[in-house]
Structure formats: structure tokens, C-alpha cells
Amino acid sequence: MHETERHRVILSAVQDRPVVTVVDLCGLTGASEATIRRDIASLHMQKKLRRVRGGAEAITPPQFVGLAGRPFAVNETLHSPEKRAIARAAVDLCEDGDPIIINGGTTTFQMVHPLASRRCQVFTNSFPIAEHLLKHSKNTIMLSGGAIYREQNIILSPFDNDVTRNFYARRMFMGAQGIGPLGLMEADPLLIQAEQKLIGQADELVVLVDSSKFEQRSSLVLCPLSRIDTVITDDGISDKAAAMLDAAEITLIVADAGVGQAEDEAAS
């Protein structure tokens, strides 16, 4: 990630929460601690943020606290060919008329393109997924209620009495920040709360993660491996990760990332 993009992510992060740590920013940008500390010092000198011990804070504290994790616009640029291939394999599991839940995320967003030729009943908490399917498909769309979190482009509600409880799905498709022996991991408690409600409304849970997610960890566990029915990933998955899924009796689908790469090249 270039310096300009790192600075944009850092400034966005400090506007989302009261204080953001160097470790948090390393996770968001993929940069080293030394690089992040230099970035913070530079932005501090420019009076764009305030350097504090172990991290940074906004000059003007945020009025509305956002979610932990990379912004949608940043995640969208990472592992694009793999995400396209994974999303196509996910839609191959869908049949016309199926009630499905698609959780917000940059990998699940790629499902909108192959879904354009289907007629499913789609419940989502993703504004961009809903908008694209409304414009470019015949699928029936239902949106969850709540506040829109701009950086992640998702709609979340902290309340139990929202429309989520009224939708049954054959399958739920979702991504995650990481996946490991303890299960699926996310970075924010509000995400965990909202996603657990959605998982409870589906018979099957299908997880869409590129192979890099098997190396990533978070402090928050969303659900154990035993709750996952299927994992769709790319051919970069390690033998160790595949064995972990097999031991948990999870169906593994490996998508050909070369197909997604070919699509990217054709579009460019």
C-alpha cells in the first residue's frame, strides 16, 4: 500500500474511534510498526491527527464511533481475482427461488455479478449488494434495518426486534477477518452481535474467504468451526488449513483463482 493510501486509511480510522493503536493500523494497512509510526509522526506534524502513546487520535473526536477493521474501499482492492472466483463458486450453490442471506463484505459483494442471472430471495445487510442487485437483477431483495456504517458499507442494528428475525434462509454466505482452529474471527463486537443473529436464521453457513484469511487472527471469535458447513476459498490454501477443515468435517470448495484473474485482465 502506497503512503498516500496508508495516510487515508489512518485518518479514516482515527475518525471512526477515539484512539487507534499502532497495532490496529498495522493490521489495517499491512505495513510495519516502524512505517506506521513514521506515518503518524508525519500526520501529527501536518496537524491532521494527534500522536499519543502507542497510537493516534483525531484532532476532533468522532461523534459517531465506527467499526474496527479495514474500510470496504481498501478491502475491495485486495485479492480481487481470488474473490471473483470464490463468489462464482458460491453462486453455483444457489438455485432459483432459494432464500439466502448475504452478509456484507468485499468477497460476498462479488456474488452480485453471477447472481444477476438468478431469481433468489436475498436478505442482506449490505447497501452496495442490495443496490446492485436491485438495478441489475430480478432477485427479490430485503434489507436489514439499522445504522449505515459508511466505511464498511453495511447496515447494523444493536436491537433484537429487527427484521432479521423474520427471514429464514436455506444458506447464509459470509466472509470473515480470519479463520483458525477456534473458528471464524471478526474485529468488532457489534459485527459479532449482528452476524450471530443472521447465522441463527440460516440452515447452512457458507464461508467465503481467500486463502490469506487462514493466516489472520483476531481477538474476537464469531462462531466455532462446528457451526460452519462449507468453506469456499482459492487454491492458495495450505495443506495444514485444509486438514483443519477436514478434521472439523467442513466441506471445502477450492475455486480457481486463475479464472478471476482472467476476468480482471479482460476488464482492464
C-alpha positions as CSV (number, residue, x, y, z in Angstrom):
1,M,0.0,0.0,0.0
2,H,1.4,3.4,-1.0
3,E,2.0,6.2,1.5
4,T,-0.9,8.3,0.3
5,E,-3.3,5.3,0.7
6,R,-1.9,4.5,4.1
7,H,-2.5,8.1,5.3
8,R,-6.1,7.9,4.0
9,V,-6.7,4.7,5.9
10,I,-5.1,6.1,9.1
11,L,-7.1,9.3,9.0
12,S,-10.3,7.4,8.4
13,A,-9.5,5.0,11.3
14,V,-8.9,7.9,13.8
15,Q,-12.3,9.4,12.8
16,D,-14.0,6.1,13.4
17,R,-12.9,5.5,17.1
18,P,-11.5,7.6,19.9
19,V,-8.0,6.2,19.8
20,V,-6.4,3.8,17.2
21,T,-3.3,1.9,18.1
22,V,-0.2,1.3,16.0
23,V,-1.0,-2.5,16.1
24,D,-4.5,-1.7,14.7
25,L,-3.1,0.4,11.9
26,C,-0.6,-2.3,11.0
27,G,-3.5,-4.7,10.6
28,L,-5.5,-2.2,8.5
29,T,-2.6,-1.3,6.2
30,G,-0.3,-4.3,6.2
31,A,2.6,-2.0,7.0
32,S,5.3,-2.5,9.6
33,E,5.2,-0.8,13.0
34,A,8.1,1.4,12.1
35,T,6.3,2.6,8.9
36,I,3.1,3.3,10.8
37,R,5.0,5.3,13.5
38,R,6.6,7.4,10.7
39,D,3.2,8.0,9.1
40,I,1.7,9.1,12.5
41,A,4.6,11.4,13.1
42,S,4.2,12.9,9.6
43,L,0.4,13.4,10.0
44,H,0.9,14.8,13.5
45,M,3.3,17.4,12.1
46,Q,0.7,18.3,9.4
47,K,-1.9,18.7,12.3
48,K,-4.2,16.1,10.7
49,L,-4.2,13.9,13.8
50,R,-2.7,13.9,17.3
51,R,0.1,11.4,18.2
52,V,-0.5,9.6,21.5
53,R,1.4,6.9,23.3
54,G,1.1,3.7,21.3
55,G,-1.1,5.2,18.5
56,A,-3.0,8.3,17.4
57,E,-6.3,10.1,17.9
58,A,-8.4,12.5,15.9
59,I,-7.9,16.3,16.4
60,T,-11.7,16.5,16.7
61,P,-13.0,13.4,18.5
62,P,-15.6,11.4,16.4
63,Q,-19.2,12.0,17.2
64,F,-20.2,8.6,15.8
65,V,-18.0,5.6,16.6
66,G,-17.4,3.3,13.6
67,L,-16.4,-0.3,13.3
68,A,-13.0,-1.9,13.7
69,G,-11.5,-3.3,10.5
70,R,-10.4,-2.2,7.1
71,P,-12.7,0.1,5.1
72,F,-14.6,-1.5,2.3
73,A,-12.8,0.6,-0.3
74,V,-9.4,-0.7,0.9
75,N,-10.5,-4.4,1.2
76,E,-12.1,-4.3,-2.3
77,T,-8.6,-3.8,-3.9
78,L,-7.1,-6.9,-2.2
79,H,-7.0,-10.4,-3.7
80,S,-9.6,-9.4,-6.3
81,P,-9.1,-12.4,-8.7
82,E,-9.5,-14.8,-5.8
83,K,-12.6,-13.1,-4.6
84,R,-14.3,-13.2,-8.0
85,A,-13.6,-17.0,-8.3
86,I,-14.8,-17.7,-4.8
87,A,-18.0,-15.7,-5.3
88,R,-18.8,-17.5,-8.5
89,A,-18.4,-20.9,-6.8
90,A,-20.8,-19.6,-4.0
91,V,-23.5,-18.7,-6.5
92,D,-23.1,-22.1,-8.1
93,L,-24.7,-23.4,-4.8
94,C,-27.8,-21.3,-5.4
95,E,-30.9,-22.2,-7.2
96,D,-33.8,-20.0,-8.4
97,G,-36.2,-19.4,-5.6
98,D,-33.7,-20.1,-2.8
99,P,-34.0,-17.8,0.3
100,I,-30.4,-16.8,1.0
101,I,-28.6,-14.3,3.3
102,I,-25.6,-12.5,2.0
103,N,-23.6,-10.8,4.7
104,G,-21.8,-7.5,3.8
105,G,-18.2,-7.8,2.7
106,T,-16.0,-7.4,-0.3
107,T,-15.9,-11.1,-1.2
108,T,-19.6,-11.6,-0.8
109,F,-20.1,-8.4,-2.9
110,Q,-18.6,-10.2,-5.9
111,M,-21.6,-12.6,-5.8
112,V,-23.8,-9.8,-7.3
113,H,-22.4,-10.4,-10.8
114,P,-23.2,-14.1,-11.2
115,L,-26.4,-13.6,-9.2
116,A,-27.6,-11.2,-12.0
117,S,-28.9,-14.3,-13.9
118,R,-30.7,-15.8,-10.9
119,R,-34.0,-15.2,-9.2
120,C,-33.4,-15.8,-5.5
121,Q,-34.8,-14.2,-2.3
122,V,-31.9,-12.3,-0.9
123,F,-31.7,-10.8,2.6
124,T,-28.6,-8.6,3.1
125,N,-27.2,-6.0,5.5
126,S,-25.0,-4.6,2.7
127,F,-26.2,-1.4,1.0
128,P,-24.0,-1.9,-2.1
129,I,-25.1,-5.5,-2.6
130,A,-28.8,-4.5,-2.3
131,E,-28.3,-1.6,-4.7
132,H,-26.5,-3.6,-7.4
133,L,-29.0,-6.5,-7.3
134,L,-31.9,-4.1,-7.5
135,K,-30.5,-2.4,-10.6
136,H,-29.1,-5.4,-12.4
137,S,-31.1,-8.5,-11.5
138,K,-34.6,-10.0,-10.9
139,N,-33.8,-11.2,-7.4
140,T,-36.1,-10.2,-4.6
141,I,-34.2,-8.1,-2.1
142,M,-34.8,-7.5,1.6
143,L,-32.6,-5.1,3.7
144,S,-31.9,-5.3,7.4
145,G,-32.7,-2.2,9.5
146,G,-30.3,-0.1,11.5
147,A,-27.5,2.4,11.1
148,I,-25.4,2.5,7.9
149,Y,-21.6,2.3,8.7
150,R,-20.1,4.1,5.8
151,E,-16.5,2.7,5.9
152,Q,-17.7,-0.9,5.7
153,N,-20.9,-0.1,3.7
154,I,-23.1,-2.3,6.0
155,I,-26.3,-1.8,8.0
156,L,-26.2,-2.9,11.6
157,S,-28.7,-2.8,14.4
158,P,-28.0,-3.5,18.1
159,F,-31.6,-4.4,18.8
160,D,-33.2,-7.9,18.8
161,N,-36.5,-6.8,17.5
162,D,-35.4,-6.0,13.9
163,V,-36.5,-7.6,10.6
164,T,-33.7,-10.2,10.8
165,R,-35.8,-12.5,12.9
166,N,-38.5,-12.6,10.2
167,F,-36.3,-14.1,7.4
168,Y,-35.5,-17.8,7.0
169,A,-32.6,-18.7,4.7
170,R,-31.5,-22.0,3.2
171,R,-28.0,-20.7,3.3
172,M,-26.1,-17.8,4.6
173,F,-23.0,-16.6,2.8
174,M,-20.4,-14.6,4.7
175,G,-16.8,-13.6,4.9
176,A,-14.6,-13.0,8.0
177,Q,-11.5,-11.3,9.1
178,G,-9.8,-14.6,9.9
179,I,-10.4,-18.3,10.3
180,G,-8.5,-20.7,12.6
181,P,-8.8,-23.6,14.9
182,L,-11.1,-21.6,17.2
183,G,-13.5,-20.7,14.4
184,L,-14.4,-17.6,12.5
185,M,-13.0,-14.3,13.8
186,E,-14.0,-10.7,13.5
187,A,-12.6,-7.4,14.8
188,D,-15.7,-5.6,16.2
189,P,-18.2,-6.7,18.9
190,L,-21.1,-5.0,17.1
191,L,-20.3,-7.0,13.9
192,I,-20.2,-10.2,16.0
193,Q,-23.6,-9.4,17.6
194,A,-25.3,-8.7,14.2
195,E,-23.7,-11.6,12.4
196,Q,-24.6,-14.1,15.1
197,K,-28.3,-13.1,14.7
198,L,-28.1,-13.7,10.9
199,I,-26.4,-17.0,11.3
200,G,-29.2,-18.1,13.5
201,Q,-31.7,-17.6,10.7
202,A,-30.0,-20.0,8.2
203,D,-29.9,-23.8,7.9
204,E,-26.4,-23.8,6.4
205,L,-23.4,-21.4,6.8
206,V,-21.1,-21.0,3.8
207,V,-17.9,-19.0,4.5
208,L,-16.2,-17.2,1.7
209,V,-12.5,-16.5,2.5
210,D,-9.5,-16.1,0.3
211,S,-6.5,-18.2,1.4
212,S,-4.8,-15.3,3.2
213,K,-7.6,-15.3,5.9
214,F,-6.2,-18.6,7.3
215,E,-3.1,-16.7,8.4
216,Q,-5.0,-13.8,10.0
217,R,-6.3,-13.7,13.6
218,S,-8.5,-11.5,15.8
219,S,-9.3,-11.3,19.5
220,L,-13.0,-12.0,18.9
221,V,-14.5,-15.4,17.8
222,L,-17.7,-15.1,15.8
223,C,-18.6,-18.8,15.8
224,P,-16.8,-22.2,16.2
225,L,-15.8,-24.3,13.2
226,S,-18.5,-26.7,14.2
227,R,-21.2,-24.2,13.0
228,I,-19.7,-23.9,9.5
229,D,-21.0,-26.2,6.8
230,T,-18.9,-25.1,3.8
231,V,-15.8,-23.1,3.2
232,I,-15.0,-21.7,-0.3
233,T,-11.5,-20.5,-0.8
234,D,-8.8,-20.2,-3.5
235,D,-6.1,-22.7,-4.5
236,G,-3.6,-20.9,-2.3
237,I,-4.9,-22.7,0.8
238,S,-2.2,-24.6,2.7
239,D,-2.4,-28.3,3.4
240,K,-2.5,-27.5,7.1
241,A,-5.5,-25.3,6.7
242,A,-7.3,-27.9,4.5
243,A,-6.6,-30.6,7.1
244,M,-8.0,-28.3,9.8
245,L,-11.3,-28.0,7.9
246,D,-11.4,-31.7,7.1
247,A,-10.9,-32.6,10.8
248,A,-13.9,-30.3,11.6
249,E,-16.0,-32.1,8.9
250,I,-16.4,-28.9,6.9
251,T,-17.0,-29.2,3.1
252,L,-14.1,-27.5,1.3
253,I,-14.6,-26.0,-2.2
254,V,-11.5,-24.7,-3.9
255,A,-12.1,-22.1,-6.6
256,D,-9.8,-21.5,-9.5
257,A,-8.3,-18.0,-8.9
258,G,-6.9,-18.1,-12.5
259,V,-10.5,-17.6,-13.8
260,G,-10.9,-14.5,-11.6
261,Q,-7.5,-13.2,-12.9
262,A,-8.6,-13.7,-16.5
263,E,-11.8,-11.6,-15.7
264,D,-9.7,-8.8,-14.2
265,E,-7.5,-8.7,-17.3
266,A,-10.4,-8.7,-19.7
267,A,-12.0,-5.8,-17.8
268,S,-8.8,-3.7,-17.8
